[in-house]
Amino acid sequence: MALDLFAGIPVTEYAAALEWYERLLGSPPAFLPNDTEAVWELAEHRYVFIEQRPGRAGHALHTIFVDDLDAIVAQITERGLDPAERETYSNGVRKITYRDPDGNEIGFGGAPL
C-alpha cells in the first residue's frame, strides 16, 4: 500500500509562521499550494504543512523521530530557536519540543544514546 502523510499545522499569521518554520526545519518550503499554505517534505511522501486558519491555530501536536537528535537540535539552535521543553522517558527516548508563535508544539524525538 502506498502511503503519503500530510500533517497540518493551523497558524494565525502566515508570513510570521512561514519564517519561523523555515528556521525550525532549515529550509524554505518544498512547495506553496496557495497564498496561505506552505508544505515541507520531511522524507519521501511525508510532509508537514502550515495553513493560515486563525480559528484553529495553536492546537497542533506533532513529533518527528530522527536518527541524530543532538545534531538536529544543534542545527535548530544555530538558526536561533530554543526548545521550550526537554524530556527523557523511562525507556531512554528523548523528546525536544518547540512551540511556534501560536503555541503549536513540534517535537523531535530520538532513541536513547
C-alpha atoms as an extended CHARMM CRD file, in Angstrom:
* protein
*
       113  EXT
         1         1  MET       CA              0.0000000000        0.0000000000        0.0000000000  PROA      1               0.0000000000
         2         2  ALA       CA              1.3870000000        3.3900000000       -0.9850000000  PROA      2               0.0000000000
         3         3  LEU       CA              1.2750000000        5.9400000000        1.7950000000  PROA      3               0.0000000000
         4         4  ASP       CA              1.6100000000        9.7210000000        1.8160000000  PROA      4               0.0000000000
         5         5  LEU       CA              1.3230000000       11.6980000000        5.0310000000  PROA      5               0.0000000000
         6         6  PHE       CA              0.3880000000       15.3810000000        5.2480000000  PROA      6               0.0000000000
         7         7  ALA       CA              0.4530000000       16.6990000000        8.8410000000  PROA      7               0.0000000000
         8         8  GLY       CA             -1.2100000000       20.1070000000        9.1130000000  PROA      8               0.0000000000
         9         9  ILE       CA             -0.4600000000       22.9730000000       11.4540000000  PROA      9               0.0000000000
        10        10  PRO       CA             -3.0010000000       25.8050000000       11.6220000000  PROA      10              0.0000000000
        11        11  VAL       CA             -1.4400000000       29.2420000000       12.1710000000  PROA      11              0.0000000000
        12        12  THR       CA             -2.7400000000       32.7520000000       12.8040000000  PROA      12              0.0000000000
        13        13  GLU       CA             -0.2990000000       34.7880000000       10.7060000000  PROA      13              0.0000000000
        14        14  TYR       CA              1.0210000000       33.0160000000        7.6330000000  PROA      14              0.0000000000
        15        15  ALA       CA              4.0630000000       35.2500000000        6.9920000000  PROA      15              0.0000000000
        16        16  ALA       CA              5.3320000000       35.0410000000       10.5750000000  PROA      16              0.0000000000
        17        17  ALA       CA              4.7490000000       31.2930000000       10.7060000000  PROA      17              0.0000000000
        18        18  LEU       CA              6.4890000000       30.7640000000        7.3720000000  PROA      18              0.0000000000
        19        19  GLU       CA              9.6370000000       32.4550000000        8.6910000000  PROA      19              0.0000000000
        20        20  TRP       CA              9.5240000000       30.5000000000       11.9710000000  PROA      20              0.0000000000
        21        21  TYR       CA              9.0700000000       27.1050000000       10.2670000000  PROA      21              0.0000000000
        22        22  GLU       CA             11.8430000000       27.8320000000        7.7780000000  PROA      22              0.0000000000
        23        23  ARG       CA             14.1320000000       28.3560000000       10.7780000000  PROA      23              0.0000000000
        24        24  LEU       CA             12.8420000000       25.2530000000       12.5530000000  PROA      24              0.0000000000
        25        25  LEU       CA             13.0500000000       22.9690000000        9.5220000000  PROA      25              0.0000000000
        26        26  GLY       CA             16.1570000000       24.5460000000        7.9950000000  PROA      26              0.0000000000
        27        27  SER       CA             14.8360000000       25.2160000000        4.5070000000  PROA      27              0.0000000000
        28        28  PRO       CA             12.1760000000       27.0120000000        2.5130000000  PROA      28              0.0000000000
        29        29  PRO       CA              9.0270000000       25.0270000000        1.7580000000  PROA      29              0.0000000000
        30        30  ALA       CA              9.0970000000       22.3240000000       -0.9060000000  PROA      30              0.0000000000
        31        31  PHE       CA              6.0620000000       23.9620000000       -2.4640000000  PROA      31              0.0000000000
        32        32  LEU       CA              3.4100000000       26.6260000000       -1.8990000000  PROA      32              0.0000000000
        33        33  PRO       CA             -0.0810000000       25.4070000000       -2.8660000000  PROA      33              0.0000000000
        34        34  ASN       CA             -1.6030000000       28.8810000000       -2.4330000000  PROA      34              0.0000000000
        35        35  ASP       CA             -1.0420000000       32.2430000000       -0.7020000000  PROA      35              0.0000000000
        36        36  THR       CA             -1.7890000000       30.9340000000        2.8130000000  PROA      36              0.0000000000
        37        37  GLU       CA             -0.2200000000       27.4620000000        2.8160000000  PROA      37              0.0000000000
        38        38  ALA       CA              3.3500000000       26.1230000000        2.7500000000  PROA      38              0.0000000000
        39        39  VAL       CA              4.4980000000       22.4970000000        2.5860000000  PROA      39              0.0000000000
        40        40  TRP       CA              7.8190000000       20.9020000000        3.6260000000  PROA      40              0.0000000000
        41        41  GLU       CA              8.7820000000       17.3720000000        2.6350000000  PROA      41              0.0000000000
        42        42  LEU       CA             10.4830000000       15.7890000000        5.6560000000  PROA      42              0.0000000000
        43        43  ALA       CA             11.0670000000       12.4450000000        3.9390000000  PROA      43              0.0000000000
        44        44  GLU       CA              9.7410000000       10.7970000000        0.8220000000  PROA      44              0.0000000000
        45        45  HSD       CA              5.9420000000       11.0450000000        0.8650000000  PROA      45              0.0000000000
        46        46  ARG       CA              5.9340000000       12.5760000000        4.3690000000  PROA      46              0.0000000000
        47        47  TYR       CA              5.0110000000       16.2380000000        4.6070000000  PROA      47              0.0000000000
        48        48  VAL       CA              4.2520000000       18.8610000000        7.2030000000  PROA      48              0.0000000000
        49        49  PHE       CA              2.3440000000       21.9710000000        6.2210000000  PROA      49              0.0000000000
        50        50  ILE       CA              1.2430000000       25.2490000000        7.7230000000  PROA      50              0.0000000000
        51        51  GLU       CA             -2.0240000000       26.8370000000        6.7800000000  PROA      51              0.0000000000
        52        52  GLN       CA             -3.4560000000       30.1710000000        7.8530000000  PROA      52              0.0000000000
        53        53  ARG       CA             -6.5250000000       29.1700000000        9.8800000000  PROA      53              0.0000000000
        54        54  PRO       CA             -6.6770000000       31.5660000000       12.8450000000  PROA      54              0.0000000000
        55        55  GLY       CA             -9.6750000000       29.9260000000       14.4810000000  PROA      55              0.0000000000
        56        56  ARG       CA             -7.8100000000       26.6190000000       14.7980000000  PROA      56              0.0000000000
        57        57  ALA       CA             -4.2860000000       27.9060000000       15.4370000000  PROA      57              0.0000000000
        58        58  GLY       CA             -2.2930000000       26.7540000000       18.4370000000  PROA      58              0.0000000000
        59        59  HSD       CA             -3.6240000000       23.2200000000       18.8110000000  PROA      59              0.0000000000
        60        60  ALA       CA             -1.2260000000       21.0950000000       16.7240000000  PROA      60              0.0000000000
        61        61  LEU       CA              0.8870000000       18.4120000000       18.4060000000  PROA      61              0.0000000000
        62        62  HSD       CA              3.4160000000       16.6630000000       16.1690000000  PROA      62              0.0000000000
        63        63  THR       CA              6.5300000000       14.6320000000       16.9580000000  PROA      63              0.0000000000
        64        64  ILE       CA              9.1560000000       13.8000000000       14.3590000000  PROA      64              0.0000000000
        65        65  PHE       CA             11.6030000000       10.9930000000       15.1650000000  PROA      65              0.0000000000
        66        66  VAL       CA             15.1160000000       11.4980000000       13.8210000000  PROA      66              0.0000000000
        67        67  ASP       CA             18.3230000000        9.4450000000       13.7430000000  PROA      67              0.0000000000
        68        68  ASP       CA             20.5590000000       12.0920000000       15.3360000000  PROA      68              0.0000000000
        69        69  LEU       CA             18.5320000000       14.1770000000       17.7700000000  PROA      69              0.0000000000
        70        70  ASP       CA             21.5250000000       16.0930000000       19.1090000000  PROA      70              0.0000000000
        71        71  ALA       CA             22.5790000000       17.1950000000       15.6180000000  PROA      71              0.0000000000
        72        72  ILE       CA             19.0530000000       18.3700000000       14.7390000000  PROA      72              0.0000000000
        73        73  VAL       CA             18.7250000000       20.3410000000       17.9830000000  PROA      73              0.0000000000
        74        74  ALA       CA             22.1640000000       21.9260000000       17.4640000000  PROA      74              0.0000000000
        75        75  GLN       CA             21.2090000000       22.9810000000       13.9260000000  PROA      75              0.0000000000
        76        76  ILE       CA             17.9210000000       24.4830000000       15.0930000000  PROA      76              0.0000000000
        77        77  THR       CA             19.7380000000       26.3440000000       17.8730000000  PROA      77              0.0000000000
        78        78  GLU       CA             22.1660000000       27.7670000000       15.2870000000  PROA      78              0.0000000000
        79        79  ARG       CA             19.1410000000       29.1020000000       13.4150000000  PROA      79              0.0000000000
        80        80  GLY       CA             18.0370000000       30.9900000000       16.5360000000  PROA      80              0.0000000000
        81        81  LEU       CA             15.3090000000       28.8000000000       18.0440000000  PROA      81              0.0000000000
        82        82  ASP       CA             15.4780000000       27.3450000000       21.5310000000  PROA      82              0.0000000000
        83        83  PRO       CA             13.5000000000       24.3700000000       22.8090000000  PROA      83              0.0000000000
        84        84  ALA       CA             10.5090000000       25.0100000000       25.0420000000  PROA      84              0.0000000000
        85        85  GLU       CA             10.8590000000       21.6430000000       26.7450000000  PROA      85              0.0000000000
        86        86  ARG       CA             13.2580000000       18.6920000000       27.0390000000  PROA      86              0.0000000000
        87        87  GLU       CA             12.0950000000       15.2870000000       28.2160000000  PROA      87              0.0000000000
        88        88  THR       CA             13.6210000000       11.8550000000       28.7250000000  PROA      88              0.0000000000
        89        89  TYR       CA             11.1810000000        8.9920000000       29.1190000000  PROA      89              0.0000000000
        90        90  SER       CA             11.7070000000        5.9240000000       31.3140000000  PROA      90              0.0000000000
        91        91  ASN       CA             12.7790000000        3.8800000000       28.2770000000  PROA      91              0.0000000000
        92        92  GLY       CA             15.5190000000        6.4170000000       27.4740000000  PROA      92              0.0000000000
        93        93  VAL       CA             13.7820000000        8.0140000000       24.4840000000  PROA      93              0.0000000000
        94        94  ARG       CA             14.3150000000       11.7540000000       24.4150000000  PROA      94              0.0000000000
        95        95  LYS       CA             11.9720000000       14.4420000000       23.1100000000  PROA      95              0.0000000000
        96        96  ILE       CA             12.7560000000       18.0900000000       22.4460000000  PROA      96              0.0000000000
        97        97  THR       CA              9.6970000000       20.3160000000       21.9940000000  PROA      97              0.0000000000
        98        98  TYR       CA              9.4750000000       23.6510000000       20.2020000000  PROA      98              0.0000000000
        99        99  ARG       CA              6.4540000000       25.9540000000       20.2550000000  PROA      99              0.0000000000
       100       100  ASP       CA              5.6540000000       28.2510000000       17.3570000000  PROA      100             0.0000000000
       101       101  PRO       CA              4.2530000000       31.7800000000       17.9130000000  PROA      101             0.0000000000
       102       102  ASP       CA              0.7090000000       30.3380000000       18.1340000000  PROA      102             0.0000000000
       103       103  GLY       CA              1.6540000000       27.6490000000       20.6700000000  PROA      103             0.0000000000
       104       104  ASN       CA              1.6320000000       24.7070000000       18.2550000000  PROA      104             0.0000000000
       105       105  GLU       CA              4.0130000000       22.0360000000       19.5460000000  PROA      105             0.0000000000
       106       106  ILE       CA              6.5540000000       20.4200000000       17.2420000000  PROA      106             0.0000000000
       107       107  GLY       CA              8.6830000000       17.8030000000       18.9520000000  PROA      107             0.0000000000
       108       108  PHE       CA             11.7680000000       15.9750000000       17.7740000000  PROA      108             0.0000000000
       109       109  GLY       CA             12.3780000000       12.5760000000       19.2970000000  PROA      109             0.0000000000
       110       110  GLY       CA             15.3140000000       10.2550000000       19.3300000000  PROA      110             0.0000000000
       111       111  ALA       CA             16.3170000000        6.8390000000       20.5720000000  PROA      111             0.0000000000
       112       112  PRO       CA             18.4600000000        6.5020000000       23.6790000000  PROA      112             0.0000000000
       113       113  LEU       CA             22.1430000000        7.3200000000       23.3610000000  PROA      113             0.0000000000
